[in-house]
Amino acid sequence: MTDPARIDQLLAANRDMRREIAHRIVGQDQVIEEMLIALFAGGHVLLEGVPGLAKTLLISSLARVMDLSFGRIQFTPDLMPADITGSEILEEDQASGRREFRFVPGPVFANVILADEINRTPPKTQAALLQAMQEKQVTAAGGTHDLEQPFFVLATQNPIEQEGTYPLPEAQLDRFMFNVLIRYPDLEDEVRIVESTTGVLGDEPSVVLGRDDVLAFQEVVRQVQPQEQVTRHAVDLVRATRVGTAEAAAVASEFLAWGAGPRAAQDLIRGAKTRALLEGRETPSLEDVRRLAAPVLRHRLVTNFHAEAENVAKDTIIARILDEVTE
């Protein structure tokens, strides 16, 4: 049974974080909602959007409202794995003259990691994040080092500029709980953006949550027990993406080469539980699962030649899968 007091605390934290982030970010309510869901669910987020949509500012603002260590990694073609994980240096003791190696942690040893333009570095360096994201550990310089919890990776990439980029391998994409799309703001929001960024600087976001608070809220999410029909619906949606199986949706068979794996269903349920709590409900509904289908599935589906030739977007495929897999 989820503690009602904890749910009230989570609701208050969600409200306060949104208020503070709004000091720097105008609009983008859905994007902020999905990022906070991933945070409290203990997942990672891949943000995708054209330049100038404040992806980096959004992530840094989120980090500011939490009393957590923050590390930024600017991914470039010459970045090496040791630049992320850390490396050993040779030190000499001035008193004894003895020399020994000491491990110097890299920027991945922080609670919140901004992986900026993650697709601008070769796969060897991209893979340096794989173990950290999945196992919360880093193997470097012959040793395995635990990462402090919570550990939250927010990566950005530009979807329109492909020259000099390296697409993320499917194995790494699967480690991201959500693929969040940041779209152009509407007219009124864009007017507010221009007004707020060309005049007197506004207030900086204030700290709302500490490390222990985040860990406590993540534990609350884990304690939620969804109804069996909710879990089965999440699994049905994921299995409907798998081409060549009896459960595959017709649209999946037509436009997909590969579907999503079991981790997608796990993330659907984790996200649905968190979304329910953030709305003051003790258990998730089918609508919570369906609402998060797009951010959970869009980076896990591989389209075929037919989809590319017909210019069929993944979100369109997901919407049609939702139509086929009824509640």
KEMIFI-79231 format. One record per residue (C-alpha): x, y, z. Coordinates in Angstrom, 1 decimal. Layout:
N
X, Y, Z
...
***
This chain:
327
0.0, 0.0, 0.0
1.5, 3.3, -1.0
1.8, 5.9, 1.8
-0.7, 8.8, 1.0
1.7, 11.2, 2.8
4.5, 10.2, 0.4
2.2, 10.8, -2.6
1.3, 14.3, -1.3
5.0, 15.0, -1.0
5.6, 13.8, -4.5
2.8, 16.0, -5.8
4.2, 19.0, -4.0
7.7, 18.3, -5.3
6.4, 18.0, -8.9
4.5, 21.3, -8.6
7.5, 23.1, -7.1
10.0, 21.8, -9.7
7.7, 22.8, -12.5
7.4, 26.3, -11.0
11.1, 26.7, -10.7
11.9, 25.4, -14.2
9.4, 27.8, -15.6
11.7, 30.7, -14.5
14.0, 29.6, -17.4
11.8, 27.5, -19.8
8.6, 28.8, -21.5
6.0, 26.2, -22.4
7.2, 22.7, -23.3
4.8, 21.3, -20.6
4.7, 17.8, -22.2
8.5, 17.6, -22.4
8.9, 18.7, -18.8
6.3, 16.1, -17.7
8.0, 13.3, -19.5
11.4, 14.3, -18.1
10.1, 14.4, -14.5
8.4, 11.0, -15.0
11.7, 9.5, -16.1
13.5, 11.1, -13.2
11.2, 9.7, -10.5
11.0, 6.3, -12.3
14.8, 6.1, -12.4
15.2, 6.1, -16.2
17.3, 8.0, -18.7
16.1, 10.3, -21.5
17.2, 11.0, -25.0
16.0, 14.5, -26.1
15.7, 15.2, -29.8
15.1, 18.5, -31.4
16.5, 21.0, -33.9
19.0, 23.7, -32.7
17.7, 26.6, -30.6
14.9, 24.8, -28.8
16.6, 25.1, -25.4
17.4, 21.4, -24.9
20.6, 22.1, -23.0
19.0, 24.9, -21.0
16.1, 22.6, -20.0
18.4, 19.9, -18.8
20.6, 22.4, -16.8
17.5, 24.0, -15.3
16.3, 20.5, -14.2
19.7, 19.9, -12.6
19.5, 23.3, -10.8
16.3, 22.5, -9.0
17.8, 19.4, -7.4
20.7, 19.4, -4.9
22.6, 16.8, -7.0
26.0, 16.8, -8.6
25.9, 17.7, -12.3
28.3, 16.7, -15.1
28.3, 17.9, -18.6
29.9, 15.9, -21.4
30.2, 17.7, -24.8
30.5, 14.8, -27.3
32.9, 15.5, -30.1
34.5, 13.2, -32.8
37.8, 13.1, -30.9
36.3, 12.3, -27.5
37.8, 9.1, -26.0
36.1, 6.6, -23.5
38.5, 7.6, -20.8
37.4, 11.2, -21.1
34.0, 10.0, -19.9
34.8, 7.3, -17.4
38.1, 8.6, -16.0
41.7, 7.2, -16.1
44.6, 6.4, -13.9
47.4, 8.9, -13.3
50.9, 8.2, -11.8
51.5, 10.0, -8.6
54.6, 10.3, -6.5
54.6, 10.6, -2.7
56.8, 13.5, -1.9
57.8, 12.1, 1.5
58.6, 8.5, 0.5
59.3, 8.9, -3.2
57.0, 6.0, -3.8
55.0, 6.1, -7.0
51.5, 4.6, -7.5
48.6, 4.9, -9.8
45.5, 6.7, -8.7
42.1, 6.6, -10.5
40.7, 10.0, -11.4
36.9, 9.8, -11.9
35.6, 11.3, -15.2
32.5, 13.5, -15.6
30.2, 10.4, -15.6
30.6, 10.3, -11.8
27.8, 12.7, -11.1
24.1, 12.3, -10.3
22.8, 14.1, -13.4
24.7, 13.8, -16.6
24.1, 16.0, -19.7
25.4, 14.1, -22.7
25.3, 16.9, -25.2
25.1, 16.0, -28.9
25.7, 12.3, -28.1
25.6, 11.3, -31.8
28.7, 13.4, -32.6
31.2, 10.9, -31.2
32.1, 7.4, -32.5
30.4, 4.3, -31.2
33.4, 3.3, -29.1
33.0, 6.4, -27.0
29.2, 6.2, -27.0
29.5, 2.7, -25.6
31.4, 4.1, -22.6
28.0, 5.1, -21.2
26.3, 1.7, -21.7
27.5, 0.0, -18.5
26.9, 3.2, -16.5
23.3, 3.5, -17.7
22.4, -0.1, -17.2
24.4, -1.3, -14.2
25.2, 2.0, -12.5
28.9, 1.0, -12.6
31.9, 2.0, -14.6
34.8, -0.4, -15.4
38.0, 1.6, -16.0
41.7, 1.2, -15.5
41.2, -2.5, -14.5
38.7, -1.8, -11.8
34.9, -1.5, -11.4
33.6, 1.6, -9.7
30.1, 2.2, -8.4
28.2, 5.3, -9.3
26.4, 7.3, -6.7
22.6, 7.1, -6.8
20.5, 8.6, -8.2
22.1, 8.4, -11.6
20.3, 10.1, -14.5
21.5, 10.5, -18.0
19.9, 13.2, -20.3
21.3, 13.0, -23.8
20.6, 15.4, -26.7
20.9, 15.0, -30.4
20.0, 17.0, -33.5
17.8, 15.0, -35.9
18.4, 17.2, -39.0
22.1, 17.5, -39.2
23.6, 14.1, -40.2
27.0, 15.1, -41.5
29.7, 14.1, -39.1
27.3, 12.2, -36.8
27.3, 8.6, -35.6
23.8, 7.0, -35.1
23.4, 5.4, -31.6
23.5, 1.6, -31.7
20.1, -0.1, -31.0
21.6, -1.6, -27.8
22.3, 1.9, -26.4
19.0, 3.4, -27.6
17.3, 0.6, -25.6
18.9, 1.9, -22.4
17.0, 5.1, -22.7
13.6, 5.0, -21.0
12.1, 7.8, -23.1
12.9, 9.4, -26.5
11.4, 12.9, -26.0
10.8, 15.1, -29.0
11.1, 18.9, -28.5
9.1, 20.7, -31.1
8.8, 24.3, -32.1
6.9, 26.5, -29.6
3.5, 27.8, -30.5
3.0, 31.6, -31.3
2.3, 32.9, -27.8
5.1, 30.9, -26.2
7.6, 32.1, -28.8
6.6, 35.7, -28.1
7.1, 35.1, -24.4
10.5, 33.4, -25.1
11.7, 36.4, -27.1
10.5, 38.9, -24.4
12.0, 37.0, -21.5
15.4, 36.4, -23.2
16.0, 39.9, -24.6
15.3, 41.9, -21.6
16.2, 41.9, -17.9
17.3, 38.4, -16.7
14.7, 36.6, -14.6
15.1, 34.7, -11.4
17.4, 31.6, -11.3
15.7, 28.3, -10.4
15.9, 27.5, -6.7
16.7, 24.1, -5.3
13.6, 22.1, -4.5
14.8, 18.5, -3.9
17.8, 16.9, -2.3
19.4, 13.5, -3.1
17.5, 11.7, -0.3
14.2, 13.1, -1.5
14.8, 11.8, -5.1
15.8, 8.3, -3.8
12.7, 8.2, -1.5
10.4, 9.1, -4.3
11.9, 6.5, -6.6
11.3, 3.9, -3.9
7.6, 5.1, -3.7
7.3, 4.4, -7.4
8.7, 0.9, -7.0
6.1, 0.1, -4.3
3.2, 0.7, -6.6
1.5, -2.5, -7.7
-0.4, -2.1, -11.0
-3.4, -4.2, -11.8
-2.8, -7.2, -14.0
-4.8, -5.9, -16.9
-2.6, -2.8, -17.0
0.6, -4.9, -17.1
-0.9, -7.1, -19.8
-1.8, -4.1, -21.9
1.7, -2.8, -21.8
3.0, -6.2, -22.8
0.4, -6.5, -25.6
1.5, -3.1, -27.0
5.1, -4.1, -27.1
4.4, -7.5, -28.6
2.3, -5.9, -31.3
5.5, -4.2, -32.6
7.3, -7.5, -33.3
7.3, -8.4, -36.9
6.8, -12.1, -37.8
4.9, -13.0, -34.6
1.3, -13.9, -34.2
0.7, -10.8, -32.0
2.2, -8.4, -34.6
-0.1, -5.5, -35.5
-0.9, -5.2, -39.2
0.8, -1.8, -39.4
3.9, -3.2, -37.8
4.1, -6.0, -40.3
3.8, -3.4, -43.1
6.2, -0.8, -41.9
8.6, -2.3, -39.3
11.8, -4.4, -39.7
12.2, -4.9, -35.9
10.1, -4.3, -32.9
10.7, -3.5, -29.2
12.1, -5.8, -26.6
11.0, -6.6, -23.0
12.7, -3.5, -21.6
10.0, -1.4, -23.4
7.2, -3.1, -21.4
9.1, -2.5, -18.2
9.5, 1.2, -19.0
5.9, 1.5, -19.9
4.9, 0.2, -16.5
7.5, 2.2, -14.6
6.4, 5.3, -16.5
2.7, 4.6, -16.0
3.2, 4.1, -12.2
5.1, 7.4, -11.9
2.5, 9.3, -14.0
-0.3, 8.1, -11.9
1.5, 9.2, -8.7
2.3, 12.6, -10.1
-1.4, 13.0, -10.7
-2.3, 11.9, -7.2
-3.5, 8.4, -8.0
-2.3, 5.3, -6.2
-2.4, 3.0, -9.2
-1.8, 3.4, -12.9
-4.6, 3.1, -15.5
-4.6, 1.8, -19.1
-4.6, 5.4, -20.2
-1.3, 6.0, -18.4
0.3, 3.2, -20.4
-1.1, 4.4, -23.7
-0.1, 8.0, -23.0
3.5, 7.0, -22.7
3.6, 4.6, -25.7
5.2, 7.1, -28.1
8.2, 8.2, -25.9
8.9, 4.6, -24.9
8.6, 3.0, -28.3
9.7, 5.6, -30.9
13.5, 5.0, -30.4
13.1, 1.2, -30.2
11.4, 0.6, -33.5
13.3, 0.0, -36.7
11.4, 0.9, -39.8
11.7, -0.9, -43.1
12.3, 0.3, -46.6
8.6, 0.6, -47.3
8.1, 3.0, -44.4
11.1, 5.1, -45.5
9.9, 5.2, -49.1
6.4, 6.3, -48.0
7.8, 8.7, -45.4
5.8, 7.1, -42.6
6.8, 8.5, -39.3
7.3, 6.2, -36.2
4.8, 8.2, -34.2
2.2, 7.5, -37.0
3.0, 3.8, -36.7
2.7, 3.9, -32.9
-0.7, 5.7, -33.1
-2.0, 3.0, -35.5
-0.7, 0.2, -33.2
-2.7, 1.9, -30.3
-5.8, 1.8, -32.6
-5.3, -1.9, -33.3
-4.5, -2.9, -29.7
-7.6, -1.8, -27.9
-8.1, -1.5, -24.2
***
